[in-house]
Amino acid sequence: MRTRIFLAFLLFFCFMFSSLFAQTVLFEKPLSPRIANYDIDVRLDAEKYKIYGKEKLRWVNKSRNTVRELQFHLYLNGFRNSESTFMKESGGRHRNYKFEGDGWGYIEVKKIAPENGADLTEKMEFIQPDDGNPEDKTVFRLPLDRPIAPGGSITLNIDFEAKLPQPPFARSGAWKEYFFVGQWFPKIGVYQNGKWNCHQYHRNSEFFADFGVYNVKITVPNENIVGATGILVNITENEDGTRTHYYHAEDVHDFAWTTSPEFVEFTEQIEDVKVRLLLQKDHAAQAERHFVAARAAISFFQKNIGDYPYPNLTIVDPRRGAQGSGGMEYPTLITAGTFSHIPSGLRMPETVTVHEFGHNYWYGLVASNEFEEAWLDEGINSYVEMLIMDKFYGPKGSIIDLFGVKLNDLEMQRSQFVQIPDIDPIVQPSWQYYSSGSYGVNSYQKPVVMLKTLENYLGTETMFKILHTYFERWKFRHPGTQDFIQVANEVSGQDLSWFFDQALFSTAKLDYSVRGIRCKKVEKPKGYDYSLLLAADSLEEKKAEKDSFVVENDTLKSEQDSTEKDSKEFYESKVYVRRLGDFVFPVEVEMVFDNGDTIRENWDGKGYWKKFTYVKPAKLVFATVDPDNKILLDINLVNNSKTRKKSSAGINKITSKWLFLIQSFLDEPELLNLFSILMSIS
């Protein structure tokens, strides 16, 4: 009997252990280096907007150097006062929101000590590696009593207290019963190339960190629903009217969470991903719109880019008045953004959902350094967003399809790019751009236009292969711009340095134009010398099998037939093409004649101008540079064509379209706010 009882107990214990193990272990083997690993126990004081946390950090030195100090981010101190670098750079504005009132936020380290070691709190020193602002307290260094040898590790116990900004501002904060908690705990920087990469919190920067395993216990009021990075392991009821939600995440480099008693929860299985949607009550009817967008994004990425390795995704709808936390991404947790009664033809909720899911690839899995090379996340992600929106919602109205007005994603991106195309290069630290507008264009819109131009040049299949190869090769590895270029060269089989040097590292503008066309009747030769006509006849005889022949610039292009030249009227047509910008790119030029004939010429685009001359029994009607609109980097498409007869129909159509859009935004402030999020979604 005792043996049976023992066996039964053993089986029960094994079952419980295996069940817990199945809940808390996502992957059979590590997918990432797991350098920074966190166990955090945090308690929310919902009335004071404060959180109290205990953090155990295990950091592994995987470099070849002996590390004698650690550096940490304290992001919430960006909202500590008006003198922080974030506030001085932003002027208290982020996206379309202004920080007002006394809802300041902060984070303080109460204690930091190695496990079984002396308290090092007094050795903490705030540093300002980027701008030297002595009032900025978003980065601190910690000298160590015992250096960490290559391959060694350290475990630190950290007590901290934080207050969330109100309302949510620049991605994180609280408003009434709603909390979105991001950049909320002492977070170690990245040690690479023999030094710490640990930048201050800037107006235009986002985040960069190492991968690891997170075990986070979140204690909130009983009635609150919680969403967080990773998977829910269990919920514990506490005697003080609270619950503790335990989340586990593997091979991620950040952790965020949200809580509110007002969330309405929806779930759906999309392929092998369980999607959880936390909507505000007044937006509950929009659940299907979010799920449709999630289906489009997940299916596209998994088919064309690579596998999404996590089992779940949580989509959060910010509360009214808390839109400052909208349009943001964290591993397996994203925030969207909408408003009540939004028409189905305004697809901003869909666009934000698609965009933020995509960040789980370029920000979450590839994890490039957004402080220094934001385009590798924001730009590539916005480009793929554009592909998805056009594929699933139609290329002629993927963003707006309302009252006959259609605006697609690429048009929206290009409209921003052409406003400031040449103030800064794409690649540079995020806090060194001329303005926030320049940061936005060079991190989001210009890379979209650049990558679409490259796709049109190389072909869609090659471009998709470049993205897939780049993702698979560099996930969990922190690649840089040169790594992307190397993949593009390898996959395309070309040296694309000529393209990337101009597009990424210079402010060169691309602008080709048809500067003029001429067409006049060819008069019969007069006088003593008409050798030009004789030369044309001779050349025509040598190429009788062709309808025309081409000799460019200062030589005649002729199509005169010796048997008909006396009975037909011939016209000499000239097309003058100019390169107005510094960016050199090969272009096509198309000429259309009134008899229906079309001629296409290729020009390497290297000169400042090119002249094409034709003699045909037909009049030139118009000429176009880049007739298929492949070169989206061209900053002025209006000058790409020229016709002998002027028409204002096209420009009138464009003008009326944009006047309608502008008036719509002015009439609806909530729509204007959402549009501002859409134009700068993280």
C-alpha positions as CSV (number, residue, x, y, z in Angstrom):
1,M,0.0,0.0,0.0
2,R,2.8,2.4,0.9
3,T,4.5,1.6,-2.4
4,R,1.2,2.4,-4.3
5,I,0.8,5.7,-2.4
6,F,4.4,6.6,-3.1
7,L,4.1,5.8,-6.8
8,A,0.9,7.8,-7.0
9,F,2.5,10.7,-5.2
10,L,5.5,10.5,-7.5
11,L,3.3,10.4,-10.6
12,F,1.3,13.4,-9.4
13,F,4.5,15.3,-8.6
14,C,5.9,14.5,-12.1
15,F,2.7,15.6,-13.7
16,M,2.6,18.9,-11.8
17,F,6.3,19.6,-12.6
18,S,5.9,18.8,-16.3
19,S,2.8,21.0,-16.5
20,L,4.6,23.9,-14.9
21,F,7.6,23.3,-17.1
22,A,5.4,23.3,-20.2
23,Q,3.9,26.6,-19.1
24,T,7.2,28.3,-18.4
25,V,9.6,27.1,-21.0
26,L,8.9,28.4,-24.5
27,F,11.7,26.8,-26.5
28,E,13.6,23.6,-26.2
29,K,16.9,25.4,-26.6
30,P,17.9,29.0,-26.4
31,L,17.4,31.0,-29.6
32,S,19.5,34.0,-28.4
33,P,22.7,34.5,-26.4
34,R,20.7,35.3,-23.2
35,I,23.1,37.9,-21.9
36,A,20.7,39.9,-19.7
37,N,18.2,37.9,-17.6
38,Y,15.7,39.4,-15.2
39,D,13.5,38.2,-12.4
40,I,11.3,41.1,-11.3
41,D,8.6,41.3,-8.7
42,V,6.6,44.6,-9.0
43,R,3.6,46.0,-7.2
44,L,1.4,48.8,-8.5
45,D,-0.1,51.5,-6.3
46,A,-2.9,52.5,-8.6
47,E,-3.8,55.6,-6.6
48,K,-0.4,57.1,-6.5
49,Y,0.6,55.9,-10.0
50,K,3.7,54.3,-8.4
51,I,5.3,50.9,-8.8
52,Y,7.6,49.3,-6.3
53,G,10.0,46.6,-7.6
54,K,12.6,44.1,-6.7
55,E,14.8,43.0,-9.6
56,K,17.3,40.2,-9.8
57,L,19.6,40.7,-12.9
58,R,22.0,38.0,-14.1
59,W,24.3,39.4,-16.7
60,V,26.8,37.3,-18.7
61,N,30.0,38.7,-20.1
62,K,30.2,37.1,-23.5
63,S,32.9,39.5,-24.7
64,R,36.7,39.0,-24.8
65,N,37.2,41.8,-22.3
66,T,37.3,42.0,-18.6
67,V,34.4,44.3,-17.6
68,R,35.1,46.6,-14.6
69,E,31.9,48.6,-14.5
70,L,28.2,48.2,-15.6
71,Q,26.0,50.8,-17.2
72,F,22.2,51.1,-16.8
73,H,19.3,52.9,-18.4
74,L,16.8,54.7,-16.1
75,Y,14.4,55.7,-18.9
76,L,11.6,57.1,-16.7
77,N,13.9,59.8,-15.5
78,G,13.4,61.4,-18.9
79,F,10.1,62.6,-17.4
80,R,11.6,63.6,-14.1
81,N,11.7,67.4,-14.7
82,S,12.0,70.0,-17.4
83,E,15.8,69.8,-17.5
84,S,16.2,66.2,-18.6
85,T,17.7,65.8,-22.1
86,F,14.4,64.3,-23.3
87,M,12.4,67.3,-22.1
88,K,14.9,69.9,-23.4
89,E,15.0,68.3,-26.8
90,S,11.2,67.8,-27.1
91,G,10.0,71.0,-25.5
92,G,7.5,68.8,-23.7
93,R,5.9,67.7,-27.0
94,H,5.9,64.2,-28.5
95,R,3.9,63.3,-31.6
96,N,0.8,65.5,-31.4
97,Y,0.7,65.5,-27.6
98,K,2.0,68.1,-25.1
99,F,3.1,67.3,-21.6
100,E,1.2,69.5,-19.2
101,G,0.5,69.7,-15.5
102,D,2.5,68.1,-12.7
103,G,2.3,64.5,-13.8
104,W,6.1,64.0,-13.8
105,G,7.5,60.6,-13.7
106,Y,10.8,59.2,-12.3
107,I,12.6,56.1,-11.3
108,E,15.0,55.7,-8.3
109,V,17.3,52.9,-7.4
110,K,17.0,52.3,-3.7
111,K,19.6,49.5,-3.4
112,I,21.9,47.7,-5.8
113,A,24.2,44.9,-4.6
114,P,25.8,41.8,-6.0
115,E,24.4,38.6,-4.7
116,N,26.2,37.8,-1.5
117,G,28.2,41.0,-1.9
118,A,28.4,44.5,-0.5
119,D,25.9,47.2,-1.3
120,L,27.1,49.3,-4.2
121,T,24.4,52.0,-4.2
122,E,26.7,54.8,-3.1
123,K,29.0,54.0,-6.1
124,M,26.3,54.8,-8.6
125,E,27.2,57.7,-10.8
126,F,24.9,59.4,-13.3
127,I,26.6,60.0,-16.7
128,Q,25.7,61.8,-19.9
129,P,27.6,60.1,-22.7
130,D,25.8,61.9,-25.5
131,D,25.3,65.5,-24.6
132,G,27.0,66.2,-21.2
133,N,23.8,67.5,-19.7
134,P,24.5,67.3,-15.9
135,E,20.7,67.4,-15.1
136,D,20.0,64.2,-17.2
137,K,19.7,61.1,-15.0
138,T,18.7,58.5,-17.6
139,V,22.0,56.6,-17.5
140,F,24.2,55.6,-14.6
141,R,27.5,53.7,-14.3
142,L,28.3,51.2,-11.5
143,P,32.0,50.5,-10.8
144,L,32.5,46.9,-9.6
145,D,34.5,45.7,-6.7
146,R,35.2,42.5,-8.5
147,P,35.7,42.7,-12.3
148,I,33.9,40.2,-14.6
149,A,36.2,38.1,-16.7
150,P,35.4,36.9,-20.2
151,G,32.7,34.2,-19.9
152,G,31.9,35.2,-16.3
153,S,28.7,36.6,-14.9
154,I,27.3,38.7,-12.2
155,T,24.0,38.6,-10.3
156,L,22.7,41.9,-8.9
157,N,19.7,42.5,-6.6
158,I,18.1,45.8,-7.2
159,D,15.3,47.6,-5.3
160,F,13.6,50.4,-7.1
161,E,10.7,52.8,-7.0
162,A,9.1,54.5,-10.0
163,K,6.3,56.9,-10.7
164,L,4.5,56.9,-14.1
165,P,3.9,60.1,-16.0
166,Q,0.3,61.2,-16.3
167,P,-1.1,61.1,-18.8
168,P,1.0,58.6,-20.8
169,F,3.6,60.6,-22.7
170,A,6.1,59.3,-25.1
171,R,5.0,55.7,-24.9
172,S,4.6,55.1,-21.2
173,G,2.4,56.3,-18.3
174,A,-1.0,56.2,-16.7
175,W,-4.4,57.9,-17.0
176,K,-7.1,57.3,-14.4
177,E,-7.7,53.5,-14.3
178,Y,-5.4,52.8,-17.3
179,F,-1.7,52.0,-17.1
180,F,0.8,51.3,-19.8
181,V,4.2,50.5,-18.2
182,G,7.1,50.7,-20.6
183,Q,10.8,51.5,-19.9
184,W,10.0,51.0,-16.3
185,F,12.8,49.1,-14.6
186,P,16.6,49.6,-14.2
187,K,17.9,48.1,-17.5
188,I,21.4,47.2,-18.3
189,G,23.0,48.5,-21.5
190,V,24.8,46.6,-24.3
191,Y,28.5,45.8,-24.0
192,Q,29.9,45.5,-27.5
193,N,33.2,46.3,-29.2
194,G,35.0,46.7,-25.9
195,K,32.7,49.4,-24.4
196,W,29.2,50.1,-23.2
197,N,26.5,51.2,-25.6
198,C,24.2,52.9,-23.2
199,H,22.7,56.1,-24.6
200,Q,20.6,58.7,-22.8
201,Y,16.9,58.9,-23.4
202,H,16.4,61.3,-26.3
203,R,13.4,62.9,-27.9
204,N,13.8,60.9,-31.1
205,S,15.5,57.7,-29.9
206,E,14.0,54.4,-29.1
207,F,15.7,51.4,-27.5
208,F,18.6,48.9,-27.7
209,A,19.2,46.0,-25.4
210,D,20.5,42.4,-25.1
211,F,18.4,39.3,-25.2
212,G,17.5,37.2,-22.1
213,V,14.9,35.4,-20.1
214,Y,12.3,37.4,-18.1
215,N,10.3,36.2,-15.1
216,V,8.0,39.0,-14.0
217,K,5.4,39.0,-11.2
218,I,3.0,41.9,-11.5
219,T,0.7,42.7,-8.5
220,V,-2.4,44.8,-9.3
221,P,-5.9,45.3,-7.9
222,N,-8.1,42.3,-8.1
223,E,-10.5,43.7,-10.7
224,N,-7.7,44.6,-13.1
225,I,-6.9,42.8,-16.4
226,V,-3.2,42.5,-17.2
227,G,-1.5,42.2,-20.6
228,A,2.3,41.7,-20.8
229,T,5.3,40.5,-22.8
230,G,5.6,36.7,-22.8
231,I,3.1,34.0,-21.6
232,L,1.0,34.0,-18.5
233,V,2.1,31.2,-16.1
234,N,-0.4,31.7,-13.3
235,I,-2.4,34.2,-11.3
236,T,-2.3,34.2,-7.5
237,E,-5.0,35.6,-5.3
238,N,-3.7,37.8,-2.4
239,E,-5.4,38.6,0.9
240,D,-5.1,42.3,0.5
241,G,-7.5,42.5,-2.5
242,T,-4.8,42.2,-5.2
243,R,-3.7,39.5,-7.6
244,T,-0.2,38.6,-8.8
245,H,0.1,37.8,-12.5
246,Y,3.2,35.8,-13.3
247,Y,4.6,36.2,-16.9
248,H,7.5,34.3,-18.4
249,A,9.3,35.3,-21.6
250,E,12.4,33.8,-23.3
251,D,14.8,35.3,-25.9
252,V,13.4,38.8,-25.7
253,H,15.3,42.0,-25.0
254,D,12.5,44.1,-23.3
255,F,9.4,43.7,-21.2
256,A,6.3,45.9,-20.9
257,W,2.9,45.5,-19.4
258,T,-0.5,47.1,-19.2
259,T,-3.4,46.9,-16.8
260,S,-6.9,48.3,-16.5
261,P,-10.3,47.1,-15.2
262,E,-12.0,48.4,-18.3
263,F,-10.4,46.2,-20.9
264,V,-12.7,44.0,-23.0
265,E,-10.8,40.8,-24.0
266,F,-11.0,39.0,-27.3
267,T,-8.9,36.1,-28.5
268,E,-8.3,34.3,-31.8
269,Q,-5.8,31.7,-33.1
270,I,-4.0,33.0,-36.2
271,E,-1.9,30.3,-37.7
272,D,0.3,29.2,-34.8
273,V,0.0,32.5,-32.9
274,K,-2.6,33.0,-30.1
275,V,-3.7,36.7,-30.5
276,R,-5.2,38.4,-27.5
277,L,-6.9,41.8,-28.0
278,L,-7.5,44.2,-25.1
279,L,-9.9,46.8,-26.3
280,Q,-11.6,49.7,-24.6
281,K,-15.3,49.2,-24.1
282,D,-16.4,51.9,-26.5
283,H,-14.2,50.3,-29.2
284,A,-15.4,46.7,-28.7
285,A,-17.2,46.7,-32.1
286,Q,-13.8,47.1,-33.8
287,A,-12.4,43.8,-32.7
288,E,-12.7,42.2,-36.1
289,R,-10.9,45.1,-37.8
290,H,-7.9,44.5,-35.5
291,F,-8.0,40.7,-36.1
292,V,-8.2,41.2,-39.9
293,A,-5.1,43.3,-39.8
294,A,-3.3,40.9,-37.5
295,R,-4.1,38.0,-39.9
296,A,-2.7,40.0,-42.8
297,A,0.5,40.9,-40.9
298,I,1.2,37.4,-39.4
299,S,0.5,35.5,-42.6
300,F,2.7,37.9,-44.7
301,F,5.6,37.9,-42.4
302,Q,5.6,34.1,-41.8
303,K,5.4,33.5,-45.6
304,N,7.9,36.0,-46.8
305,I,10.2,37.1,-44.0
306,G,10.6,34.2,-41.5
307,D,9.0,32.4,-38.7
308,Y,7.5,34.2,-35.7
309,P,9.0,32.1,-32.9
310,Y,6.7,33.2,-30.0
311,P,3.4,31.5,-29.3
312,N,1.4,34.6,-28.6
313,L,0.7,38.3,-29.4
314,T,-1.2,40.8,-27.3
315,I,-2.7,43.9,-28.9
316,V,-3.6,46.8,-26.6
317,D,-6.0,49.6,-27.3
318,P,-5.1,52.7,-25.3
319,R,-7.7,54.6,-23.3
320,R,-9.2,57.9,-24.4
321,G,-6.9,60.6,-23.1
322,A,-4.0,58.1,-23.1
323,Q,-3.1,58.0,-26.8
324,G,0.4,58.9,-25.9
325,S,0.9,55.2,-25.3
326,G,-0.5,54.3,-28.7
327,G,1.5,53.0,-31.7
328,M,4.2,51.3,-29.8
329,E,5.9,47.9,-29.8
330,Y,7.4,45.5,-27.3
331,P,8.2,41.8,-27.7
332,T,4.9,40.0,-28.1
333,L,3.0,43.1,-26.9
334,I,2.0,46.0,-29.1
335,T,-0.3,49.0,-28.8
336,A,-2.6,50.2,-31.6
337,G,-4.9,53.2,-31.7
338,T,-8.4,54.1,-32.8
339,F,-11.5,56.1,-31.9
340,S,-15.2,55.6,-31.7
341,H,-17.2,55.4,-34.9
342,I,-14.2,55.5,-37.2
343,P,-15.3,54.8,-40.8
344,S,-14.2,51.5,-42.3
345,G,-12.5,53.5,-45.1
346,L,-10.1,55.1,-42.7
347,R,-7.7,52.2,-42.1
348,M,-5.5,53.8,-39.5
349,P,-6.2,51.2,-36.8
350,E,-5.3,48.5,-39.3
351,T,-2.1,50.3,-40.4
352,V,-0.9,50.7,-36.8
353,T,-1.7,47.1,-36.0
354,V,0.2,45.9,-39.1
355,H,3.1,48.2,-38.4
356,E,3.5,47.4,-34.7
357,F,3.4,43.6,-35.3
358,G,6.1,44.0,-37.9
359,H,8.4,45.5,-35.2
360,N,8.4,42.1,-33.5
361,Y,10.7,41.2,-36.4
362,W,13.0,44.2,-37.0
363,Y,13.0,45.6,-33.4
364,G,12.1,42.4,-31.5
365,L,14.1,39.7,-33.2
366,V,16.8,41.3,-35.4
367,A,17.2,44.0,-32.7
368,S,19.3,46.6,-34.4
369,N,20.5,49.7,-32.6
370,E,17.7,52.3,-32.9
371,F,19.7,54.9,-31.1
372,E,22.2,54.9,-33.9
373,E,20.6,53.4,-37.0
374,A,16.8,53.8,-36.6
375,W,16.1,53.1,-40.3
376,L,17.0,49.4,-39.9
377,D,13.9,49.0,-37.7
378,E,11.6,51.8,-38.5
379,G,12.4,52.1,-42.2
380,I,12.4,48.4,-43.1
381,N,9.3,47.8,-41.0
382,S,7.4,50.7,-42.7
383,Y,8.4,49.3,-46.1
384,V,7.0,45.9,-45.3
385,E,3.9,47.6,-43.7
386,M,3.3,49.3,-47.1
387,L,3.6,45.9,-48.9
388,I,1.1,44.3,-46.6
389,M,-1.4,47.2,-46.7
390,D,-1.3,47.2,-50.5
391,K,-1.7,43.5,-50.8
392,F,-4.6,43.0,-48.4
393,Y,-6.5,46.3,-48.7
394,G,-5.8,47.2,-52.3
395,P,-3.1,49.3,-53.8
396,K,-5.3,52.3,-54.7
397,G,-6.8,53.0,-51.3
398,S,-5.0,51.0,-48.6
399,I,-4.9,53.8,-46.1
400,I,-7.9,56.0,-47.0
401,D,-10.8,54.9,-49.2
402,L,-13.6,57.3,-48.4
403,F,-16.1,59.4,-50.4
404,G,-14.2,58.6,-53.6
405,V,-10.8,59.7,-52.1
406,K,-8.2,57.0,-52.2
407,L,-4.8,57.2,-50.6
408,N,-2.4,54.3,-50.4
409,D,0.5,53.7,-48.0
410,L,3.2,54.5,-50.5
411,E,1.6,57.8,-51.4
412,M,1.4,58.8,-47.8
413,Q,5.0,57.9,-47.2
414,R,6.2,59.7,-50.3
415,S,4.2,62.9,-49.5
416,Q,6.2,63.2,-46.3
417,F,9.6,62.4,-47.9
418,V,9.4,65.0,-50.6
419,Q,8.8,67.8,-48.1
420,I,12.3,67.5,-46.6
421,P,14.3,65.1,-48.8
422,D,17.9,66.4,-48.3
423,I,18.4,67.9,-44.8
424,D,20.1,64.8,-43.3
425,P,21.4,61.5,-44.5
426,I,19.4,58.4,-43.3
427,V,22.2,56.9,-41.3
428,Q,23.2,58.9,-38.2
429,P,22.4,58.9,-34.5
430,S,18.8,59.8,-33.8
431,W,19.5,62.8,-31.6
432,Q,21.8,64.5,-34.3
433,Y,19.1,65.1,-36.9
434,Y,18.3,68.7,-37.9
435,S,14.8,68.4,-36.5
436,S,12.3,65.8,-35.4
437,G,10.7,66.1,-38.8
438,S,14.0,65.2,-40.4
439,Y,14.4,62.3,-38.0
440,G,10.9,61.0,-39.0
441,V,11.5,61.3,-42.7
442,N,14.9,59.7,-42.6
443,S,13.9,56.9,-40.2
444,Y,10.5,56.1,-41.7
445,Q,9.4,57.6,-45.0
446,K,12.7,58.0,-47.0
447,P,13.7,54.4,-46.3
448,V,10.3,53.2,-47.6
449,V,10.7,55.2,-50.8
450,M,14.4,54.0,-51.1
451,L,13.5,50.3,-50.6
452,K,10.6,50.5,-53.0
453,T,12.9,52.1,-55.6
454,L,15.4,49.3,-55.0
455,E,12.6,46.7,-55.3
456,N,11.6,48.1,-58.7
457,Y,15.2,48.1,-59.8
458,L,16.0,44.5,-58.7
459,G,12.6,42.9,-58.9
460,T,10.1,41.9,-56.2
461,E,11.4,38.3,-55.9
462,T,15.0,39.4,-55.3
463,M,13.9,42.0,-52.8
464,F,11.9,39.5,-50.8
465,K,14.9,37.2,-50.8
466,I,17.1,40.0,-49.5
467,L,14.7,40.6,-46.6
468,H,14.3,36.9,-45.8
469,T,18.1,36.3,-45.9
470,Y,18.8,39.4,-43.8
471,F,16.2,38.3,-41.1
472,E,17.3,34.7,-40.9
473,R,21.0,35.5,-40.8
474,W,20.9,38.3,-38.3
475,K,18.0,37.5,-35.9
476,F,19.1,37.8,-32.3
477,R,22.4,39.3,-33.4
478,H,22.2,43.1,-33.5
479,P,23.1,43.8,-37.1
480,G,24.1,47.2,-38.6
481,T,23.7,49.0,-41.9
482,Q,26.7,47.4,-43.5
483,D,25.3,43.9,-42.7
484,F,22.1,44.8,-44.6
485,I,24.2,46.1,-47.6
486,Q,26.3,43.0,-47.6
487,V,23.2,40.8,-47.8
488,A,21.7,42.9,-50.6
489,N,24.9,42.7,-52.6
490,E,25.1,38.9,-52.1
491,V,21.5,38.1,-52.9
492,S,21.3,40.4,-55.9
493,G,24.7,39.4,-57.3
494,Q,25.6,43.0,-57.7
495,D,27.7,45.6,-56.0
496,L,25.0,48.1,-54.9
497,S,27.4,50.5,-53.2
498,W,26.6,53.1,-55.8
499,F,23.0,53.0,-54.7
500,F,23.4,52.8,-50.9
501,D,26.2,55.3,-50.7
502,Q,23.9,57.9,-52.2
503,A,20.6,56.8,-50.5
504,L,21.9,56.1,-47.0
505,F,25.0,58.1,-46.4
506,S,24.4,61.3,-48.4
507,T,21.8,64.0,-48.9
508,A,21.8,63.7,-52.6
509,K,18.5,64.5,-54.3
510,L,17.2,62.4,-57.2
511,D,15.4,64.4,-59.8
512,Y,15.2,63.7,-63.5
513,S,13.0,65.7,-65.8
514,V,11.9,66.2,-69.4
515,R,13.0,69.8,-69.8
516,G,11.6,70.3,-73.3
517,I,10.3,68.7,-76.4
518,R,10.5,70.1,-80.0
519,C,8.7,69.0,-83.1
520,K,8.9,70.6,-86.5
521,K,8.2,69.7,-90.0
522,V,11.3,68.6,-92.0
523,E,11.7,70.9,-95.0
524,K,13.1,69.7,-98.3
525,P,16.8,70.4,-98.7
526,K,17.6,73.7,-100.4
527,G,20.8,75.2,-101.7
528,Y,24.1,73.6,-102.6
529,D,24.8,71.5,-99.6
530,Y,22.3,68.8,-98.5
531,S,24.7,66.1,-97.4
532,L,22.8,65.5,-94.2
533,L,19.9,64.1,-96.1
534,L,22.1,62.0,-98.3
535,A,23.8,60.6,-95.2
536,A,20.5,59.7,-93.8
537,D,19.4,57.9,-97.0
538,S,22.7,56.0,-97.0
539,L,22.4,54.9,-93.4
540,E,18.7,53.9,-94.0
541,E,19.7,51.6,-96.8
542,K,22.2,49.8,-94.6
543,K,19.5,49.1,-92.0
544,A,16.5,48.5,-94.3
545,E,15.2,45.7,-92.1
546,K,14.4,48.2,-89.3
547,D,11.7,50.8,-89.1
548,S,14.1,53.3,-87.5
549,F,17.6,53.7,-86.2
550,V,19.1,55.7,-83.4
551,V,22.1,58.0,-83.3
552,E,22.0,60.2,-80.3
553,N,22.7,63.8,-79.3
554,D,24.3,65.6,-82.3
555,T,23.4,63.0,-84.8
556,L,20.1,62.4,-86.7
557,K,17.6,59.7,-85.9
558,S,15.8,58.9,-89.1
559,E,12.9,56.7,-90.3
560,Q,12.6,58.0,-93.9
561,D,11.9,55.4,-96.5
562,S,13.6,56.1,-99.8
563,T,10.5,55.1,-101.8
564,E,8.1,57.3,-99.8
565,K,10.1,60.3,-98.6
566,D,8.8,62.4,-101.4
567,S,5.2,61.6,-100.7
568,K,5.2,61.8,-96.9
569,E,5.6,64.7,-94.5
570,F,8.4,64.1,-92.0
571,Y,8.9,65.7,-88.6
572,E,12.0,66.2,-86.6
573,S,11.3,65.6,-82.9
574,K,13.7,66.4,-80.1
575,V,13.5,65.4,-76.4
576,Y,15.7,67.1,-73.8
577,V,16.2,65.2,-70.6
578,R,18.0,66.7,-67.6
579,R,19.4,65.4,-64.3
580,L,18.6,68.2,-61.8
581,G,19.8,66.4,-58.6
582,D,23.0,64.9,-57.4
583,F,21.7,61.4,-57.1
584,V,22.7,59.3,-60.2
585,F,20.3,56.6,-61.2
586,P,19.7,54.7,-64.5
587,V,16.4,55.8,-66.1
588,E,14.2,55.0,-69.0
589,V,12.7,57.6,-71.3
590,E,9.6,57.0,-73.4
591,M,8.5,58.9,-76.5
592,V,4.9,58.6,-77.8
593,F,3.9,59.8,-81.3
594,D,0.6,60.7,-82.8
595,N,0.5,57.6,-85.0
596,G,0.6,55.3,-81.9
597,D,4.3,54.5,-82.1
598,T,6.2,54.3,-78.8
599,I,10.0,54.4,-78.4
600,R,11.8,53.6,-75.1
601,E,15.4,54.6,-74.5
602,N,17.8,53.7,-71.6
603,W,20.1,56.3,-70.2
604,D,22.6,55.6,-67.4
605,G,21.7,59.0,-65.9
606,K,25.3,60.0,-65.3
607,G,25.5,63.1,-67.4
608,Y,23.8,66.3,-66.7
609,W,21.6,66.0,-69.8
610,K,20.7,63.8,-72.7
611,K,19.1,64.8,-76.0
612,F,17.2,62.4,-78.3
613,T,16.4,63.3,-81.9
614,Y,14.0,61.5,-84.3
615,V,12.8,62.0,-87.8
616,K,9.5,60.2,-88.4
617,P,6.4,60.6,-90.5
618,A,4.6,61.3,-87.2
619,K,4.5,64.1,-84.6
620,L,5.8,63.6,-81.1
621,V,3.0,63.9,-78.6
622,F,4.8,63.6,-75.3
623,A,7.9,62.3,-73.6
624,T,8.3,60.8,-70.1
625,V,11.2,60.0,-67.8
626,D,10.6,56.8,-65.8
627,P,7.3,56.0,-67.5
628,D,6.5,53.1,-65.2
629,N,7.0,55.2,-62.0
630,K,9.7,52.9,-60.7
631,I,12.0,55.5,-59.2
632,L,10.1,56.7,-56.2
633,L,13.1,58.5,-54.9
634,D,12.6,61.1,-57.6
635,I,11.5,64.2,-55.6
636,N,9.5,65.8,-58.4
637,L,7.3,63.6,-60.5
638,V,5.5,66.6,-62.0
639,N,8.5,67.4,-64.2
640,N,8.9,63.8,-65.4
641,S,6.9,64.3,-68.5
642,K,6.2,67.0,-71.1
643,T,3.5,67.2,-73.7
644,R,3.1,69.5,-76.7
645,K,-0.4,70.5,-75.5
646,K,-0.7,71.7,-71.9
647,S,-3.3,70.1,-69.6
648,S,-4.2,71.0,-66.0
649,A,-6.6,68.0,-65.4
650,G,-4.0,66.0,-63.4
651,I,-2.9,68.7,-61.1
652,N,-6.5,69.7,-60.5
653,K,-7.3,66.2,-59.5
654,I,-4.4,66.0,-57.0
655,T,-5.2,69.4,-55.5
656,S,-8.9,68.5,-54.9
657,K,-7.9,65.2,-53.3
658,W,-5.5,66.8,-50.8
659,L,-7.9,69.7,-50.0
660,F,-10.5,67.1,-49.0
661,L,-8.0,65.3,-46.7
662,I,-6.8,68.5,-45.1
663,Q,-10.4,69.7,-44.4
664,S,-11.3,66.3,-42.9
665,F,-8.4,66.4,-40.4
666,L,-9.2,70.0,-39.4
667,D,-12.8,69.1,-38.8
668,E,-12.0,66.1,-36.6
669,P,-9.4,66.7,-33.9
670,E,-9.4,63.0,-32.8
671,L,-8.7,61.9,-36.3
672,L,-5.9,64.5,-36.5
673,N,-4.4,62.9,-33.3
674,L,-4.6,59.4,-34.8
675,F,-3.1,60.6,-38.1
676,S,-0.2,62.1,-36.1
677,I,0.4,58.7,-34.5
678,L,0.2,57.0,-37.9
679,M,2.8,59.4,-39.3
680,S,5.2,58.7,-36.4
681,I,4.3,55.2,-35.2
682,S,7.2,53.6,-33.4
